[in-house]
Amino acid sequence: MQNLSPADELCEIRAAVARLQAREASLCAVLQQAAQNPSRPIPRPGWPIRREAALH
Protein backbone atom coordinates (compact mmCIF):
# COMPACT_ATOMS: atom_id res chain seq x y z
CA MET A 1 0.00 0.00 0.00
CA GLN A 2 1.21 3.46 -0.81
CA ASN A 3 1.68 6.21 1.72
CA LEU A 4 -1.28 8.40 0.87
CA SER A 5 -2.29 11.65 2.38
CA PRO A 6 -5.49 11.48 4.42
CA ALA A 7 -7.32 13.41 1.70
CA ASP A 8 -6.17 10.99 -1.03
CA GLU A 9 -7.07 7.96 1.07
CA LEU A 10 -10.51 9.41 1.76
CA CYS A 11 -11.00 9.98 -1.96
CA GLU A 12 -10.11 6.35 -2.72
CA ILE A 13 -12.46 5.10 -0.01
CA ARG A 14 -15.31 7.20 -1.33
CA ALA A 15 -14.70 5.87 -4.85
CA ALA A 16 -14.76 2.29 -3.55
CA VAL A 17 -18.01 2.95 -1.66
CA ALA A 18 -19.56 4.43 -4.81
CA ARG A 19 -18.55 1.35 -6.85
CA LEU A 20 -20.02 -0.97 -4.21
CA GLN A 21 -23.27 1.01 -4.05
CA ALA A 22 -23.59 0.83 -7.84
CA ARG A 23 -23.02 -2.93 -7.73
CA GLU A 24 -25.59 -3.25 -4.95
CA ALA A 25 -28.16 -1.38 -7.05
CA SER A 26 -27.41 -3.63 -10.02
CA LEU A 27 -27.86 -6.80 -7.99
CA CYS A 28 -31.07 -5.49 -6.40
CA ALA A 29 -32.48 -4.85 -9.87
CA VAL A 30 -31.61 -8.39 -10.97
CA LEU A 31 -33.26 -9.85 -7.86
CA GLN A 32 -36.39 -7.73 -8.29
CA GLN A 33 -36.66 -8.79 -11.92
CA ALA A 34 -36.28 -12.45 -10.92
CA ALA A 35 -38.98 -12.04 -8.26
CA GLN A 36 -41.38 -10.60 -10.83
CA ASN A 37 -40.70 -13.42 -13.28
CA PRO A 38 -40.33 -16.58 -11.17
CA SER A 39 -40.87 -18.95 -14.11
CA ARG A 40 -37.43 -18.12 -15.49
CA PRO A 41 -34.67 -18.86 -13.01
CA ILE A 42 -31.42 -16.97 -13.39
CA PRO A 43 -28.96 -19.38 -15.01
CA ARG A 44 -25.70 -20.06 -13.25
CA PRO A 45 -22.54 -19.44 -15.28
CA GLY A 46 -21.43 -22.63 -17.02
CA TRP A 47 -24.72 -24.41 -16.31
CA PRO A 48 -25.90 -26.80 -17.65
CA ILE A 49 -22.79 -28.74 -18.45
CA ARG A 50 -23.06 -30.03 -21.98
CA ARG A 51 -21.73 -33.53 -22.43
CA GLU A 52 -22.05 -34.36 -26.09
CA ALA A 53 -19.01 -36.64 -26.27
CA ALA A 54 -19.42 -40.26 -25.28
CA LEU A 55 -18.36 -41.02 -21.74
CA HIS A 56 -15.77 -43.76 -21.34
Contacts in CASP RR format, 6 or more apart in sequence:
PFRMAT RR
TARGET T0000
AUTHOR 0000-0000-0000
METHOD contacts of the structure
MODEL  1
MQNLSPADELCEIRAAVARLQAREASLCAVLQQAAQNPSRPIPRPGWPIR
REAALH
4 12 0 8 1.000
30 42 0 8 1.000
34 40 0 8 1.000
34 41 0 8 1.000
34 42 0 8 1.000
END
